[in-house]
Structure formats: C-alpha cells, structure tokens
Amino acid sequence: MRTPFVAGNWKMNTTVGEAEELVVNMRDRLDAIEGVDRVLCPPFISLAPLHRILQGSSIRLCAQNMHFETKGAYTGEISPLMLGELCEFVILGHSERRMYFGETDEVVNRKVKAALAGTLTPILCIGEKLEENEAGRTGEVLKRQLTNALEGIEATDESRDSGRGGAAAEDLVVAYEPIWAIGTGKAATGEQAAATIGSVRGVLAGLWGEGTAQRVRILYGGSVTGANIEEFVSHPDIDGALVGGASLKAEDFLAIVGQTAKIR
Ligand code: PEP
C-alpha cells in the first residue's frame, strides 16, 4: 500500500555541468522504471537547471537542507519559499547537518514546520551514533529525535489548505540512517534495519495513530548499493532507501531503483 521510494543525496558533489550530465545520463532509463518514487537531491545551485531538464520526467527533485524562515537577513541561506518553485522534497535533520553545522532537534522541528507550511515534503533523517548503538540506546535516541522533530505537528496538518499545493504532515518520509553506516561501506543488515524501522513505526503510531503510521514511508540509509539493496527492500517494513555515494554513479542508482521496482 506504500509506494517504494528511492532518493539519491548527492551531498556537496557535482558542479552544475556534472549534475546536468549525470541527470541526462539517467533520465530516460529511470523514466522507464515503474512503481517506485525516484528522487534526486543535488546541490542547491543545480536545482534550477535540473528542474528545467526534468520537465515531463518522473524524476522528482529534493533539496538537501533549507532555512526555516521564508525570507530575510540570513546571508547565504535558502528558504522554503525559494525551494517551492523548484522541488517537492527537502532533506531535514541529516546527520551531517547535525554533526558539522550544529543542528539540534529544535532546529530540525522548526524546519519541518516551515517545510510543511510551504509546499515541501520533508525527508526527515534520524539515526544513532556507533557508541549509542553499542550501548543499546538506539531505540531511545530515535524516539527522541522523531518525537522532537514532530513536536507540535499533527498528522493532518497540511499546507494544501493554503492553496499552494503543499504536503500534509503524514506525507513526510522518514529515513533511518545509522550514522556508523553512512559513507563507511558498513551497511546495517536487512534484519537490523527492519527491526529498527519497525520500532520507529511504533513511535509514529504513538504520535499519530496506527493508521497514519502505516501510511508513512520509512527508508533505510547507510552504504546502500546495487549489490545490497535487495537485502533491505525485501523486508516489507523498509519502503526504500536514501542513497549517498552510490547515487553519484548512474549505473548504481539505476540498479537500486530497478531492483526496488522488481522486488516490491
Ligand atoms: C547519506 O548520506 O544519506 C547516505 C546514506 O550516504 P551513503 O549511502 O554514502 O552511506
């Protein structure tokens, strides 16, 4: 009942020219795959050119971050209002934002609210550090991150009422990304990820009710490749993947989306 979802987070990689080349290389072959939502998250400056290149394509665009204010004196920042013209999704709470840019749960909460108040659907990232995992604190950490990020947000809150065609809170996508698995080549096992995602869905059910929790897509992220995607998406609780490194290689990303379509 949940459409699988695969997003490629290019992080701070690709010039505009490289981004255009990569997307042109993948576009037609991705468009030929059915039954999976496919999303690309290039750097901010490539969103506008890719938006033009992708007119009529099934590939949807996502920003990697944003500010929570609509406009103002925030030098160097990008707002939900600006992004709303170019993309449908925004990654919020990525562990690299938390780790290198000091983003707290409170900031993530303000950003989730701002995205929904605009027209953007958040891909909300949560994940535990290695030491938290080893101390058996994964469940507690994820519950805190999710509860704080969604504080004050009801599942039915929506910006569609504003007439700007935005998302309802329950359309949000959650990405479970254990920090120890990101960019390390050491992915979680499918079993581990499925069990943790099951408990994340339980936390969502506590916040928004079981029916809504069953509709929210929850992805796994952390060293996903074409060679291991099957391990994750063969679990019915894992609705797809947030992919970093492997999304920068056309053949790998195509394999991940293609395998997801085949298995689900
Ligand atoms: C990410 O940064 O969201 C990620 C999952 O990266 P990688 O696939 O490279 O581990």
Boltz pocket constraint, residues with backbone or C-beta under 6 A from the ligand:
constraints:
  - pocket:
      binder: B
      contacts: [[A, 9], [A, 177], [A, 181], [A, 182], [A, 183], [A, 184], [A, 185], [A, 221], [A, 222], [A, 223], [A, 224], [A, 242], [A, 243], [A, 244], [A, 245], [A, 246]]
      max_distance: 6.0
